[in-house]
Amino acid sequence: MPDYQKFVAAVAEAGSQPAKAFVALEVLTKELVGVKLFTIMTSDTTDKLSERIYSNMPDVYPVSGTKPYNETHWSEITLNQKKTFVANTIEDIADVFDDHALIQSLGCESVINVPIIVDGEVIGTLNCLHDKDFYTEDRIQAAEALKLPGIVCMLLHAQQKKEAK
């Protein structure tokens, strides 16, 4: 059973936010659904831009500036239909992500992208990658419980960005 109290405590802790919350969300994600590569991306559906704001493998997937969406069935499912995207083979990942070779080199061949929705808009995604066929129906359903912690992290990030201006 995942320990949500640790996440709540990390969010409540002063200083170094949202970094502490991001790390706590990664731990919660590992406990709840399992993950090798974990990233958090913001989504701007108006300008069709995304930004990686957290990565547990910053050497290969660094936190970076904005980049345009890759318009595929991924964006239709995740951003327009606001549903979790699932690909359980590297071939299915290659259909939507240009960096599929890098993903595979990290020992990952499956992905779930959980949309984070606030006020009817997708404001970001939680991106979980693991071994081939790892994201079973049970794990996909369990990932729904990441949405509220994901919202908290996205709002902390937005607040930090606002304060930095």
C-alpha positions in Angstrom: 0.0 0.0 0.0 1.5 3.4 -1.0 2.3 5.8 1.7 0.5 9.0 0.8 1.4 10.6 4.1 5.1 10.8 2.9 3.9 12.7 -0.1 1.7 15.0 2.0 4.6 15.7 4.4 6.9 16.5 1.5 4.4 19.0 0.0 3.9 20.6 3.4 7.7 21.0 4.0 8.9 24.6 3.6 11.7 25.4 1.1 13.0 23.7 -2.0 9.5 23.4 -3.5 8.4 22.0 -5.9 11.6 19.8 -6.0 10.7 18.0 -2.7 7.2 17.3 -4.0 8.5 16.0 -7.3 10.8 13.5 -5.6 8.0 12.4 -3.3 5.7 11.9 -6.3 8.4 9.8 -8.0 8.6 7.6 -4.8 4.8 7.3 -4.7 4.7 6.4 -8.4 7.3 3.6 -7.8 5.2 2.3 -4.9 1.9 2.5 -6.7 2.6 1.5 -10.3 6.3 0.9 -10.7 8.6 3.0 -12.8 12.2 3.0 -14.1 12.2 6.4 -16.0 9.9 9.0 -14.5 9.4 12.5 -15.9 6.9 15.3 -15.3 6.0 17.5 -18.3 3.9 20.7 -18.4 1.4 21.0 -21.3 0.3 24.2 -22.9 -2.5 23.0 -25.2 -3.1 26.5 -26.6 0.5 27.0 -27.9 1.0 23.3 -28.3 4.2 23.3 -26.2 5.5 21.1 -23.4 8.3 21.5 -20.9 10.1 18.8 -18.8 10.1 20.0 -15.2 11.3 16.8 -13.5 13.3 13.8 -14.5 14.7 11.0 -12.4 17.4 10.5 -15.1 18.5 14.1 -15.7 21.7 13.0 -17.5 19.7 11.5 -20.3 16.4 13.4 -19.9 17.3 16.8 -18.5 14.9 19.4 -17.3 14.8 21.7 -20.3 13.0 24.5 -22.1 9.8 24.2 -24.0 9.4 22.0 -27.1 6.5 21.6 -29.6 4.1 18.7 -29.3 4.6 15.7 -31.5 1.2 15.6 -33.2 0.3 11.8 -33.2 -2.4 9.6 -31.8 -0.6 10.2 -28.4 -1.7 13.8 -28.4 -5.2 12.9 -29.5 -5.6 10.4 -26.6 -3.7 12.3 -23.9 -4.3 15.9 -24.6 -7.6 16.0 -26.5 -9.5 13.0 -25.0 -7.7 13.5 -21.7 -7.1 9.8 -21.2 -4.0 7.9 -20.1 -1.9 6.8 -23.0 -0.5 3.3 -22.8 2.1 1.6 -25.0 3.5 -1.7 -23.9 6.1 -2.4 -26.6 9.0 -0.5 -28.1 7.3 -0.7 -31.5 4.2 1.1 -30.1 6.4 3.7 -28.4 8.3 4.2 -31.7 5.0 5.1 -33.4 4.6 8.2 -31.2 8.0 9.1 -29.7 11.1 10.0 -31.8 13.4 9.1 -28.9 12.4 5.4 -28.9 16.0 4.2 -29.3 17.1 6.1 -26.3 14.1 4.8 -24.3 15.0 1.2 -25.3 18.7 1.8 -24.4 17.5 2.6 -20.9 15.8 -0.8 -20.6 12.3 0.7 -21.1 9.8 -0.7 -23.6 6.5 0.4 -22.1 5.0 3.7 -21.1 2.0 5.2 -19.5 1.4 9.0 -19.8 -1.1 10.2 -17.2 -2.7 13.5 -18.0 -3.0 16.0 -15.2 -6.2 18.0 -15.7 -7.2 21.2 -13.9 -10.3 23.2 -14.7 -11.0 21.0 -17.8 -7.5 21.6 -19.3 -4.5 19.2 -19.5 -1.8 21.1 -17.7 0.8 18.3 -17.8 1.6 14.6 -17.9 3.2 12.1 -15.6 5.4 9.9 -17.7 6.2 6.4 -16.5 8.4 4.0 -18.4 9.4 0.4 -17.6 10.0 -3.1 -19.1 8.0 -4.4 -22.0 4.4 -5.3 -21.1 4.9 -3.9 -17.6 1.8 -1.6 -17.5 -1.0 -4.1 -16.9 -4.6 -3.1 -16.6 -4.2 -3.1 -12.8 -1.2 -0.8 -12.9 -3.0 1.5 -15.4 -6.0 1.7 -13.0 -3.6 2.3 -10.0 -2.1 5.2 -11.9 -5.4 7.1 -11.6 -4.4 7.7 -8.0 -1.4 9.7 -9.2 -3.6 12.4 -10.7 -4.3 14.4 -7.5 -0.7 14.3 -6.3 0.2 15.3 -9.9 -2.1 18.3 -9.7 -0.5 19.4 -6.5 3.0 19.2 -8.1 1.9 21.1 -11.2 0.3 23.9 -9.0 3.4 24.1 -6.9 5.5 24.5 -10.1 3.1 27.2 -11.4 3.3 29.0 -8.1 7.1 28.9 -8.1 7.2 30.2 -11.7 4.9 33.0 -10.8 7.0 34.0 -7.8 10.2 33.9 -9.9 8.8 36.6 -12.2 
